[in-house]
Amino acid sequence: MGFLIAKSGFQLVNGGYGGTMLASAKGAKEAGGHTLGVTTDQFPDSKANPFIDEEMRKQSWSERMHELIARGDGFVVLDGGTGTLAELSVIWEMERKGLHSKPASILGKNMQLVVSTLIRNPDIELPGTFAMVTTPEAAVDHLRGYF
């Protein structure tokens, strides 16, 4: 995913740690891209992964999340844990409240299952800028459609 993001001319911004954050940063670097990792002092023993070019350290987890959202012009939502779910929920609510208009490609199968379950509720709609996608290429194409 990171490779395609960088090849499309985007800077990769993520949480800067391990798992998919590390894999996407590695891919972006392999494509010659620039990476920014937003980390937090609340995880005192943590450090940015070796594929992060620039680390931005925030004092708290919530400041970190809001910085990630502010820095992103668009989002690719991969499978992850409750942190990913929290971030998705916040960008979704910000879009709904008109606080930003930023595209999101929801690629992770488990996150798609969560979203599909949520939108069964008639009070919850998927924003028009969000798309459920099945490939990394489709995720990037969806973002490119907005820029």
N, C-alpha and C positions, 0 to 999 in steps of 0.2 A: 504494500500500500504506500509506504513512504517513498519508494522508488518512483512510482507513478506520480505522486504528488510533486516531487522535486522536478521530474521530467516535464511536468506541465507548467513549470515556472512558479509554483507556489513555495513559500517557506513552510517548513514543517514546525508546528508548535504543538508540544504535548507536555505531559506532566513530568517528563525527564527521567523517570525511573525504569523499572524492568518490564518484563512481559511484552505486550504489544507496543508499549512506548519505546522500549529498546529496539525491537524489531523494525518498527517504522522509522526510527531515527537512523538505524544502520542502513536501511534501504535508501533513505533520502541522501545519506552521505555517499553511498555507492553510485548514485545518480548525479553527484556533484552539487547537491543542494545544501542549503544552510538550515541548521536546526536550532530551535530555542526550546529549552526545557524550563518549565515553571515549577519550582520545588518549594518546600516549606520548612521552616524552622521547627514546626510542631513534630516533625519526624527527625529528631536530632541526629540520629546515627545514619541517616540516609544521605546519599550523594547522587549527583546526576550521573547517568550512564555515560560510557566513554564516547558515544556518538553524538553527544550534545555539544554544539559549538559555543553556545552562549547560555549560561544559567541565570535565571532570574529567581531569586529567593524571596519568598513572601513570609511574613511572620506567622500567619495562621492558614489552616486548611481552607477556610472559607475565602480568605483573600486570594489564595492560590487558584481556587476554582473560578472566582470572578475575573481574575487576571487572564486565565486561559480563555474564558468566554470573550472578554474584551479584545484580546489579541487576535482571535480567530475571525477571519472574514467569512468562513464557512467551516463546516464540521463533517468529519467522517466518523460515524459511531460504530465501533467494533464491539465484539463481545468483551465483557469485563465484569467486574464485580459491582458492589453497591456504589462505589465512587463513580463509575461510568454511568450507572443508572441515575445518580444524583445530578451529574452534569447534563445528561439528556433531559431530565425533568426541568432543570433550570433554563436551558436554552429553549425548550418547548414553551414554558410559561412566559419567558421574556418575549418570544415571538407572538404569543397569544395576546399579551398585554400591549403590544406595539412598542416595546422597548428596544427592539432591533428587528431587522429583517435580514436574516442570514440563512443561507441554505444549509441543509443537513442531509447527508446521505447515510441512511441506516443500513449498514452492511452485515453486521453480526446477526447470525441466525437466532440466537437467544434474545438479543435486544429486539429483533423483529417480532418474536413471539410475545414479548412483553408489550410492545406497542400494539400489536394486533389484538391482544386481550383488552388493553385499555380503551381502544377506540370502539369497542363493542358498547361502551357506556355512551348513551346519546348526548351526554354533556361534554364529551371529550372528542375533539376533532384533530386530525393530523393537519398541521399547517400546510398551505400550498407550496411553501419553500422546502418542505421535507419530502424525501422520497425513500421508499424501501427499494434497495437495489440488490442485485445478486452477484455482481462481480466488482473487483476493484476498478476496472475500467469504467463500468457504469457509474461508480461512485464519483470518480474524477469528472466524467462527462457531465453529470448532474451539477457539480460545482462550477465547471467551466461555463455552463449555460447562464450563469449569473454574473460572470465577469468578462 
